[in-house]
């Protein structure tokens, strides 16, 4: 049985967006699931548009998601191999030169080219719809059609997993395979990811790079999990998968034929779930990249704030949005003066300023004075922080007693009743 060897073959002509990286992920998962090799092949034959910077972008995108390759190749370093194979086709009389470029001749007698695609099943193309096409450009570099076929054969690629925009090119590739009398690999064409508007994924709908998503506070684990479920269905209704889980579960047979929709809300859901699972120490390290408040915090206070706000956060970049109340009072109208005075009195008698003592003292104050608990806590909340804060007693314990009293005094001055 042929060993599974898979390649991800991007062109370094721009920063790959998440749709491209999903293709890499599917290739990687299939290779690892089958104990095979995953090859990164940079198809840099478009010399005008290919750059070193974009090669680094491709590698960084994969590394950020822990998609590790076993070997890597640059097509620009393999020109001698393509030249050798061009000579073979010359001898066979299936190519000709025109305007400095070499063209592959389509047979004049029309026939049908077909293959069993893993996703799309039996696909057929009549050769009469295909025109002669360039395989070596006038600059001496091969086209995608020629280089990819030669390399897939030379590298013993078992399965070609790529976007379905390449379906119409596959007949050309099969004709080249036939000319060499080579056995083609299995083809698996992945349906394109669509935006929420049902159209081709655009930047507005989510076609951003991995780097951009990470810089916006998304976790690599969440992004990987989300991308894996764009067009692939696991058995059962489970949704949370580590990369290791995905390797165990992945199979080409469960790739859907219909185009998946890129739903940012679903990505946010995944990210929120993964944020909630992160150890506080790791969380603190990651947040420091995004927060203007976290840099000068001591570890104990930082940990307390993280525990209070992390369930509210969608991305790491949300920390300051929810933690700002611990550094400055929110802007909003204060409660009535008489209620603030009651809150000030309740706080003033607390001697040991910690969460346990705050809870015991304030609950006793509510009972002794026959206050409505919700109303009293809301007065405290509005006086010290803002509306819709984390649990009030735990939040008070993050601040010092003097800071709480100072905020209450300020609220009293601001109150208009």
N, C-alpha and C positions, 0 to 999 in steps of 0.2 A: 504493500500500500504506500502511495506517495506521501512523503512527509509534508505536513502543512507548513508552507512558507508564505507569508503575507507581506505586502508592501504598502506603505502609505507614501504617495508620490506627489507632493505639492510643488507648485511652481513658486519660486521666491520673488514674486512680482508685487507683493503687498502683504499687509499683516493678515494672517488667516483669521476669519471670524468663526464663531462657535459652530456654524454649520459645517465648515471644513474640518474642524476639530472633532465633531461627532463622527465623521467618516474615519478619522484616525483612531478614535476610541473603539469603534466597532471592529476595525481591523485588529487592533491590539487585543481586544477581548476574545475574538475568535482564535487568534494565534495562541494565546495563553491557555484558553480552554482546551485546546487540542495538543498542548505540549509542543507547539511549533515555534518558528522564528518570526519575529516582527522586524521588518526592515524599513528604515527611513531612506527614501530615495529622492533627493532634491533634483527636480527636473528643471534645470537652469539653462535650457537650450535657447530660450529667448534672451539673448545677450543684451538687448537694448533695455529691457525692463527688469531683469534679474539683478538683485543687489545682495551684498554680504549682510547688510543690515536686516533684510527680510529673511535670510537664512537663520539668523540669530533669533528673529521673532518666532519663526516656526519652532525652533528647538526649545525656546523658552516657554511657548504655549504648551507644548507637550510635557515638559518637565514640571510645570506648575500643577498639572493634573496627574503627575506621577506615571505618565505613559512613557515607559522606558523602551528604547529600541535596542536590538541586538547588534545590528550593523548599520552603517550609513554609507551612502554613495552620492557622488556628484556626477550628473550626466556629462557635464562639460569636461570631466577628466577621462571620459570613455570614448572620445571621438574615433580613436583607432578601431574600436570594436564595431562601430556603426559603418565605418569605411570598409572594413573587411566584409561585412554582410551586404553592403551595397554591391561590392564586386560579384558576390554570388548571384544576386538578382540580375546584374548586367549579363552574366553568362547565360542565365535562364531566359533572357530577352523579355522580361516583364517590366522593365523600366526604360525611360528615355530622358534625354536632357533637353531643356527648353529655358531660354533666358538665364542660363547659369544654374538652374535648379534641376534636380532629378525628380521625375514624376513616376508614380506607379500606374501601370496601365490596367484599366478595368476591362475584363473579357468582353468582347463584342457580342457574343451570344449571351443573351440575358438568362440568368438562372436565379434560383432563390438561395439566399444565405439565411440560415436559421441556427438558433442555439437554445438550449434549455437554461434560462436564467433562473437563479435561485429564488428571486422575488417575483419576477414577471412571467415565469414559466416559459412556454414556447414562444419565441420572438422570431419573426420572419421579415426579411427585406429582399425585394428583387434588386438584382445588380443594376438594372436599367435606371434606377433612381440615383445611382452613385456615379460621380464624374471622376476622371483621372485626378489624382491628388499628389501634392508634393510630399516627398519623404526626406529629401536633403535640400535645404535652402541654399540660395546662392552664396551665403556666407560660410558654407561648409558645415553648418550645424544641422542636426536632424530635426524633423518636426516631432511633435508629440506622438503621432500615429506610428512612426517608424521606431523611434527610440524606446517607447514603452513596450512594444512587442518584442524587440530584440532583447531588452533588459529582462522582461518577464521570463523569456525563455532561458537566457543565460543564468539568471538567478534562481531558476527552477521554482518560480512562483506557482503555487497550487491553486490559489483563489484570488481573483481580482474583485475587490469590494470597493466600489466607487459610486459617486452620485449618478442619478439616472439621466443627467444631461449628457452623459457619454454613451447612452444607448445607441444613438444614431451613428456614432463613430465605430461601434463594435463590428459592423459588417466589413469596414475597411481593414480593421485589425485581423479579422478572421481570414480575409483574402491574403494578407501578408503571411499569416501562419500557414495557409495552404500552399503558398508559393515555396516556402522553405520545407514543406512537409513536416511541420512541427505539430505536436499535440497542444491545443490551446488549454489554458487554465479554465476552471469554473468561473463563470461571471455572476456577480451579484450586484445589481444596480439599486442603490438606495433611493427611495422617493424623496424629493426635495422637501425641506422644511419650509412651511408657509408662515406668514405673519398672521396676527389675529384678524386681519382684513381679508384673509384667504388668498393674498397675492404673494409673490416671491418675497422671501424674508429681506426686509430693509433695515437700515440702521435704526430707524425710528421704532421698528417693531422688535428689535432685539439682536440684529446682526452686528454685534460688537465683538471685539477680540477678547480672548481669555484674560489678557492683561488688564483690559479696561474693566471687566467685571470684577476682577480681584481688587483693582484700585478703588472700586465703588463699595467695597466691603463684603463682597460675596466670598464664601469659603470654597476652596477647590473641591472638597468632598461633596458639597451641595451641587456645584456646577456639574461635576461628573455624574452624580446620581440623576440629575435632571436630564442631561444630554442622553444618557443611556436609554431613558424611557421615551425619547423622541423617535418613535418608529419601531421600537422593539418592545415586545410584551413578555414579561416573565410569567411563569405558571402561578396561578392564584392571584390574590389581590394585594400582595405585599408591594410596598412602594419604596421603603428605605433599604438601600443596598450600599455596602462599602465596595471599594474597587475589587477587593478579594471575593466578595459575594458575587459581584457581577461576572468575574472570570468563571466562577463555578457554574453559574446559571445560564450564561450566554449561549445562544445557538442561532444560526442563520435562518432556520426554519420558522422562528418566531418573529422575524422581521415583517412588519405590516406592509401591504401593498399600497395603502392609501398614504398620502402625504400628511405628516404630523403637523400640528399647529404649535408654534412657539408661544407659550402662554407665560408671560412674565410673572403673573400672580402665582402660578404654580412654582416657578423658580424661587419666588419670595417665600412661599410655604416651606419648600425644602430648606432654604437657608435658615429660616427661623427655627426649624426642627434641629438642624445641626448646631446652631448657636446654643440652643438649650442643653445640648449634650456635652459641650466643651468644658473641660476642667478649668476652674477659675484662674489658675496660674497661667495656663496657656492663653486663656481668654485675655488676661491682663496684658500679656506680651503683644498680642495681635492688635488690641485696641489702641495702644500707644502710637501706632502709625497714623491713626485717624483723629485722635483726640487732642484738643488744646488744653483740656483740663487735667488729663491723666499724668502729664509729665512730672508734676511736682507733688503728687500725692504719695503719702506713705502707704505701704502695702496693705496694712490692716483696713484703713479707710477705703482704699481702692476696692478691696475684696468685698466689703460691705455694700458699696454702691453697685458693683457688678451684680451681686446676688439680687439686689432690689430691682434693677432695670433690665437685666438680660432677657427676661421673658417678654418684654415689650418690644425689643429690638428685632428688626428684620434683617439689617446688615450691620457690620461692624461700624460703619459710618454713622449709625444712629445713636451711638453712645452719648455724644454730647447733647443731642436733642433731648434725651430722657434724663441725663445726669445733670443738666445745667441747673436744675432746682437746688442742688446741693452746694452750688457755688454762687448763685445769685437768686434773689426772689423773683418769681414770675410776675409779669405785669398784668394785673387785673384788679377789679374793684375789691375793696376789703369788706369784711362782714360788719355789722352794726357795732358801735363802740361798746355797748353794754356786754355784748357777747365776747368781744375781745378782752375786756377787763376780767371776765370770768376765766377765760383761757390763760391769761397772764397769772392770775392768782393760783390756778391749778399747777402751773409749771414751777412757780416760785418756791413751792414747798418741797419739791423733789430734791433730796440731798445727794443720793448716789446716782450719777447720770449714766445709766446704761439701759439697755432695752428691757431687761427684766424689771428693774426698779421703775422705769418710766411707765411700763404697762400696769404694774401693780398699783402705783400711786394714782395714775389717771383714772383707772377703772374704779378705784375706791372713791375718788373725788366725784365721779359721775353718780355712783350709788348714794353717797352721803348727801349730795345736793339734789338728788332726784332729777337729774338732767336726762334729756333724750340723747342716747349715746351717739347716734348718727349725726345729729345736729352739732353736738359738741366737737366731735372729731372733724367735721367739715369746717367748723370755725378755726380749729387749729391748722388744718390743711391750708385754708385760704390765707390765714395770717402769716404762716411760716414759709409755705412753698407756693403752690398754685393749685388749680383744680386738677383732678384726675392724676394724683400722685400714687406711688407705691404705698403699701400699708403704712399708716401714719406713725405708729409707735416706732416701728423699725427705722423709718425715715428720720424721725427726730433724733434717734440714737446715733446717727451718722454725724450730726452737728454737735458742737459743744453747747452746754446750757446757756452760756453767755450769748452765743450767736442766735439761738432760738429766742431768747428774751429780747435781743436787739431787734430781731425781725418783727416780733409781736409789737414792740414799741413803735416801730415804723408804720406798721399796719394801723395802729391806733391813731397816729397822727394823720394818716391818709384817709381814714374813714370819714365820711361826710355826714353820718347820722349819729 
